[in-house]
Each structure stands twice: as structure tokens, then as C-alpha cells.
Amino acid sequence: MTTRYEAVIGLEVHAQLLTRSKNFCGCSTRFGKMPNTQTCPVCIGMPGVLPVLNRTAVEYAIKTALALGCAITPHGRFARKNYFYPDLPKGYQISQYELPIGTMGALEIVVGGEVHRIGITRVHLEEDAGKNLHEGGDGVSFVDMNRCGVPLMEIVSEPDIRTAEEAAAYMRELRSILRYLEVCDGNMEQGSLRCDANVSIRPEGSADLGVKAEVKNMNSFKFVQKALEYEIARQIRVIEEGGRIVQETRLWDPDQEITVSMRSKEEAHDYRYFPEPDLVPLVIDEAWQEEVRRTLPELPAAKRERFVRQYALPKYDADELTATASTAASFEATVKAGASPKAASNWIMGEIQRLLNLESIAIEACPVSPERLAELLKRIEDGTVSGKLAKTVLEAMFKTGKDAAAIIAEQGLTQISDTAALERAIAEVLARHQKELVEYRAGKEKLFGFFVGQVMKATQGKANPGLLNEILKKRLAG
Amino acid sequence: MKLTREEVNHVARLARLHFSEEEAERFREQLSAILTYVEKLGELDTTGVEPTSHVLPIRNVFREDAVLPSLPREEALANAPDRTEEFYRVPKIIE
């Protein structure tokens, strides 16, 4: 009998907060600046300095904890996590240990049509370390301390995740929430959102926990899924071959698509946490919690549900449109300006997104405003312009900033819905293609498309497709 | 409380300190004596007393999220034992 295994996965996510200044000093958090130009005595650990906590960073962490349904710790404090590494000039990281900002939250994901509730163990505030560069040195590494002290939020899940797909779904949902809250830009490639996973396997149905491996270096949703798929299969293989899983850190290698053991000379972690004496206790009372709670926007899950209900959209559309708050806002503005919801959804997910991608423009900066898009969609609905030509109109609107009416008039793209005019065009086409007409009437019905194409060509694509089909069928029948 | 030599060596390693055999033994004795002395506090009944992490009656000291000037790079790197034009230079971290 073969044993079936299930995976037990917990995710540890680090999110860089979108504050202007660092967590404990006034240095800028701007990404991509010249190395070692954004540091000061506080963040590079000079003797005799004192950290002072960034209020906005605390508020972002409270906001996130509330959005994840956490209980807020009313009397919290910071702790020192002690270890030596070249990118950590103080010799300790200011973090939180036994009293994090929030605990006992949850996040819901939908995988395979089923809702899974993933518990959130804790949300805490800490600081980032510097950046090590290993390229270009013979036996040496280089350190850039600009990132030292940038506020980081750590979000730890319960080991409630069972598959690689669920892990990727959890990351997507979490990123979406962080972006709705405007506390993190969620860029996994640039490292402003990072994910480590604790993975173990056990026989299906067992309540025991196996020995876990920690997987790091998964800097995209795709890699999270692939790395965990690989790691789960690897652990099953080790067990099946009679081996044992060792507790270790493994790195995802995206080129070889495997995880490799990070053989570290470091001895077992012993961080000797103790309360940070340089920072005073953090008290988050009811009033402050309420103040932050009032700033919470409608979250992705609620918005998705509302879009299905209020606009009668398919679930797929609701998922796509609510991926970012700005796409959702743009859709709602288009509908409010008079477009039908399904048309607005199709055009925003389709043509608008395609044009934005081509030019790498964010939807908030789209040259075609929701009002103008609605105007164009109304022109399709009332038959002024065909859906096909509307794409040309939209492209021109996108490029020139003019409105639909101006472009339709300028380029003479008004749809031909005049029966007489279409009759004339069809008669000409049929006269020119006697051979095909005979074949069609002899039963080669797939030639219908050919005739449609010819009439469209003759009318520069302006024929009203519905009307054209109708008349053409009659005329072809003889 | 009696410390073992292994515990002394472990703590020394974590702090990147290197002791001779005699030093390690001397510190083991001294640290054991200190811990024994501090253990006296354990005799107090602290039921219902909040653990003290800070002795000052202050809480919630914040700065506003505003950017202040940073150190010029030359100054930041001035005390580095080894450096390049732009970076701190350290022994190779990974293979």
C-alpha cells in the first residue's frame, strides 16, 4: 500500500512599508540611490545614538493587522534580536518578540472553488538590514547600508497551507490587501515583498508535524508555487527512499528549478532576544485603533463580492477588476458615467489593459478617462460605431487625447447601419464573386465568412455587423 | 546558578569572543557567582506584578515620517576598516 502525503506549509512574509523615512531615523527610504548615501549614525549603529520610532510605520502595521482581523496588542514593545552579519552594523535587529503589534488574524483564499481560511499568527514591526553584493570581488563582498533601518512588517501565517497552489494564492491575496491599504508596493522582484516558507510533509490525515525545511529566495508568485511544488516532492522522495528530512534552510534556484541546501557555517540560531532598552513601550489604546480602523478601505474580498452582486459580473471579471484598487475605481467610474458594466469590464480588462501594458502606464494615468471610455462604449451600443472599429477609435483616443466623437468624425468611422447602403455594397460584392456565390449555393456554407469579409473590406470595416449578416443571408439565399 | 564551560564557550562564540582556557574558567566562576547573586530576586513574590522592561514612566515617543539629511558617503565610510569608493568591503560572505 502506498502512503499518501500532505504538506504542511507556513509562510513568513516581509513587507517593506511605504514610509518616506526609515523606522528609527530620518534617512530616506528611496530605492535605487547611490550606495551608502542614505545612512546616518542611528542606522549604521554608531555609539551613543538613540532610535526614535516612526509613527507612520506603526500606523501602517496597525492598519495591516486590523485588515487581517488581528487582535491589537494594547501594551507592546520592541526587542533586540542579536546576531552578527556584515549587513547588520548594530549587531542586532530591532524587532518585536513576545508582544507583536497584532496576533490571531486570518486571511481567506479561494482555491479550486473552495474557501480556505489561513490563520495569521502575528504581524510585527522591525527593520531591514543592508544589502550584500558578492559580484566582482575576489574573496570579498561589498555592503550597501542604504536599506538598513527601512521599516519592515513581518506577517507570519499559521501552518494552515496544504499545497503550493494555496501558498501562491495566499501571497496574491496578501499582496492585494497590502496594496489596497497603500502600506507596501508589493513588488516581489525588487524585494519590497519577500516570502520564506516552512515546509514539512506527513502522511495524509496524520496530526503530527514532520521535520521542516525553510525555503527562501522565492521572488515571484510563480517561484513560490514552483519552489514549494519541488520541495514537497523532494521531501516525499527522501522519505519514500527511507531517508530523513533534516531541519535546514534551502534556497530556490530559479535557473535549475530546484531547492538547494544552504550549507551555513553559522551555528544553530540563538538570537538572545531581550526588550529594546532604547525604545519606550508602545501603547495602542482603543481610540488609536478606532482612528486607524476608520481609514481602512473596502478590502479586495468585499469588493469582489460586491462587484458580482451589484454589477452582475462573472466571478472571473470581479477577480480581475479588483486586483488593484485603481483598476476597480476606474471600472466603477466608467459604469457611473453610463457604460454597461459588462462592456466596461470587457474593455478595461481587454483593450485598455493592452494599451496600458504597451506603454507601461498605470491605469490611474490612462490617457482615456473613464468618462471618455463610457462615451465610446455608448457609441458602440447605439450603433454609431462597430465594436471592431471602436478598437481603432480607442487607440486614437489613447494616442491623441481626443474624445470618441471627434475621432469618429475625423476618421469617418461611423458605422453603416443604412440598409440601402449595405444592400448596394452586398450586391457589388456578389456581382464580383460569381464563382463563390455558385459554390455557396451548392452547399459550401463556410464561404459565408468570405462574403462578410469582402463587404467589410468594401466598407472599410464600417458595416454594421448585425445588419450585414441579416441582409447577406437573404441575398445569398437568392 | 552554576554555569558549565560549554555554556561559557557558547556565549563567547555568539559574541565572537575568544578566550584562553584559563580565561574561560575564570569567567565561568565569576559569571556563576553573579547569576547566583541575582537569583536572590527569585525569592520575592511577584504574583500580579507586571514585568518591568523600562523604568521611565514614558511611552509612545514618535517621530513624524519626514526625511532628514543623511551623512555624506565619505563620512559614513570614514571609520570602515576596509572600503571601496562606494562600499564597505568585507571578507566574502558566501561561497
Chai-1 contact restraints between the chains, C-beta under 6 A:
chainA,res_idxA,chainB,res_idxB,connection_type,confidence,min_distance_angstrom,max_distance_angstrom,comment,restraint_id
A,T19,B,D65,contact,1.0,0.0,6.0,A-B,restraint_1
A,R20,B,D65,contact,1.0,0.0,6.0,A-B,restraint_2
A,R20,B,V67,contact,1.0,0.0,6.0,A-B,restraint_3
A,S21,B,D65,contact,1.0,0.0,6.0,A-B,restraint_4
A,S21,B,V67,contact,1.0,0.0,6.0,A-B,restraint_5
A,G26,B,V67,contact,1.0,0.0,6.0,A-B,restraint_6
A,G26,B,L68,contact,1.0,0.0,6.0,A-B,restraint_7
A,C27,B,S70,contact,1.0,0.0,6.0,A-B,restraint_8
A,S28,B,V67,contact,1.0,0.0,6.0,A-B,restraint_9
A,P35,B,E86,contact,1.0,0.0,6.0,A-B,restraint_10
A,P35,B,F87,contact,1.0,0.0,6.0,A-B,restraint_11
A,N36,B,R73,contact,1.0,0.0,6.0,A-B,restraint_12
A,N36,B,A76,contact,1.0,0.0,6.0,A-B,restraint_13
A,T37,B,R73,contact,1.0,0.0,6.0,A-B,restraint_14
A,Q38,B,S70,contact,1.0,0.0,6.0,A-B,restraint_15
A,T39,B,S70,contact,1.0,0.0,6.0,A-B,restraint_16
A,T39,B,L71,contact,1.0,0.0,6.0,A-B,restraint_17
A,T39,B,A76,contact,1.0,0.0,6.0,A-B,restraint_18
A,C40,B,S70,contact,1.0,0.0,6.0,A-B,restraint_19
A,C40,B,L71,contact,1.0,0.0,6.0,A-B,restraint_20
A,V52,B,R63,contact,1.0,0.0,6.0,A-B,restraint_21
A,L53,B,F62,contact,1.0,0.0,6.0,A-B,restraint_22
A,N54,B,R63,contact,1.0,0.0,6.0,A-B,restraint_23
A,N54,B,D65,contact,1.0,0.0,6.0,A-B,restraint_24
A,R55,B,F62,contact,1.0,0.0,6.0,A-B,restraint_25
A,T56,B,D65,contact,1.0,0.0,6.0,A-B,restraint_26
A,R77,B,S53,contact,1.0,0.0,6.0,A-B,restraint_27
A,P86,B,V90,contact,1.0,0.0,6.0,A-B,restraint_28
A,N132,B,I93,contact,1.0,0.0,6.0,A-B,restraint_29
A,G139,B,K92,contact,1.0,0.0,6.0,A-B,restraint_30
A,V140,B,R89,contact,1.0,0.0,6.0,A-B,restraint_31
A,V140,B,K92,contact,1.0,0.0,6.0,A-B,restraint_32
A,S141,B,V90,contact,1.0,0.0,6.0,A-B,restraint_33
A,S141,B,K92,contact,1.0,0.0,6.0,A-B,restraint_34
A,S141,B,I93,contact,1.0,0.0,6.0,A-B,restraint_35
A,F142,B,F87,contact,1.0,0.0,6.0,A-B,restraint_36
A,F142,B,R89,contact,1.0,0.0,6.0,A-B,restraint_37
A,V143,B,F87,contact,1.0,0.0,6.0,A-B,restraint_38
A,V143,B,Y88,contact,1.0,0.0,6.0,A-B,restraint_39
A,V143,B,V90,contact,1.0,0.0,6.0,A-B,restraint_40
A,D270,B,L14,contact,1.0,0.0,6.0,A-B,restraint_41
A,P275,B,S53,contact,1.0,0.0,6.0,A-B,restraint_42
A,V280,B,H54,contact,1.0,0.0,6.0,A-B,restraint_43
A,V280,B,I58,contact,1.0,0.0,6.0,A-B,restraint_44
A,V280,B,R59,contact,1.0,0.0,6.0,A-B,restraint_45
A,V280,B,V61,contact,1.0,0.0,6.0,A-B,restraint_46
A,P281,B,H54,contact,1.0,0.0,6.0,A-B,restraint_47
A,P281,B,R59,contact,1.0,0.0,6.0,A-B,restraint_48
A,V283,B,R59,contact,1.0,0.0,6.0,A-B,restraint_49
A,V283,B,N60,contact,1.0,0.0,6.0,A-B,restraint_50
